[in-house]
Amino acid sequence: MKVTGVLLLVTGWLLVLCAISILKSGAARNGFVLAGLAVEILGLVLAIRAHLPVRTER
Amino acid sequence: MLIAPLSLAGLALINTGLGRSRNAAHAMLSAVCAASLAVCVYFVIGRCWHGSASEAAHTFFAAGKPWNWLGAVPPFFSGLAPDGSPAFLAAWFGLLSAALAALIPLGSGGERWRLSSLCASTALLAGITFPIFAHWSQGGGWLQQLGVNFGLGTGFVDTGGAGSIHVTGGLTALAIAWILGPRRGKYSHDGMPMAIPGHSVVFVLFGCLVAAAGWMGLNSAGAILFAGVPPGRLALVGVNTLLGACSAALTAAVVTRIRFGLPDASLSANGWVGGLVASSAGAAFMPPAAAVLTGLIAGMLVTLSVELLELRFEIDDPGGSISVHAVAGIWGLLATGMLGRFPGSDTGAFFAQIVGIATLLGFVFPLTWGLNAALNRFIPMRVSREGERQGLDLFELGAGAYPDFVTHADDHTQR
């Protein structure tokens, strides 16, 4: 699950890159940039939560 | 620039003070070794990829736009005339920045990170992770050119290194804390954290004051080098840096007073440094009232983040590096986009900062985590159980930091 979280981080970043390079301007571009960041935050939360069981099993 | 190295001294003192006395000499030596290695690695290879806006770089074209993605500068500072040119001063700034970034993960890996693997990890940070992002954000890279190429304000603004130094170092600190795991005895079997207080609050608070002097130098130098701020405007940088630190420290003291009944010295110190970190992004572009607001929120975020990471996520970060550098740094970048006043167009400035933050989370963090996880397979990072019990001073260095004093009764009792 940690790897999935990290992959989501990368995916969110690629979404942001695509948004600024493909969409020219306006609300759509800004919306996709924010969506990319939201995907990254989701990935970070997933990666952090995936870290928890390892600790509690100790 | 001459006072900027004080930020290294400040961080080293803070990291040492927040650890136990049995690890004090190791913590200080780790700081010296990490800073030295970072400077040498940056001199040999890091600067090749970092470069500066006025030097050669690798560029490709996509979607009809140039993407300046990597510096193309010769190694060993060759080709740089020591004449006080912007390129030479940027190289000097890069040396200091690499050293400062290298000290940040030491806080999260404290008391359980072997010196040899710590040096190897530092080499990766100073040779790969830091220079790549620093090129993008400060060396004329694609993030800095977001304004020119994509109409996003004046591009990504990070004059003092909130992103390139602090968030990069803070995210590396998170990766290191994950890889190392918590200190023995930090969490009970049911996941409840135990308090392991640092051995010298005096070191920590003195380190804060020393670091503030260094930050003034770093923020001022960055503002001149990467944003072309005229020297007459440096007073604003100094004022905003100080206001950010003071308001963040006061907020942290008040928050801990409300939550725990008494103000907490080490968390207030973390708040102070968090305020300095948040000010690094755009101290040259903020009105003083905005710098105070940035500091207030940074102090609150740092305090709450320390608690969240320790209690909810079971991430053992003895120096608070993740909260102080990653969380406060990201907030500082965001605040610059929201509250900054730029000479050109403000339109899109906020989204330029968002793109920079997304790059830190989506590129820098996976990169630094992957590199350190791979390194851990070849050079194990964590010290042995016996080494951790004995303390790293005796185990790795053969002598304690305070040989004249009995500092821990439990070290000397029969088991």
Interface residues (C-beta under 8 A of the other chain):
Chain A: V6 L9 V10 T11 G12 W13 L14 V16 I20 S21 I22 S25 R29 N30 V33 L34 G36 L37 E40 I41 L44 I48 R49 H51 L52 V54 R55 T56 R58
Chain B: A62 A63 K65 L146 F150 G151 L152 W178 G181 P182 Y187 H189 G191 F313 E314 I315 F351 I354 V355 I357 A358 T359 L361 G362 F363 F365 P366 W369 G370
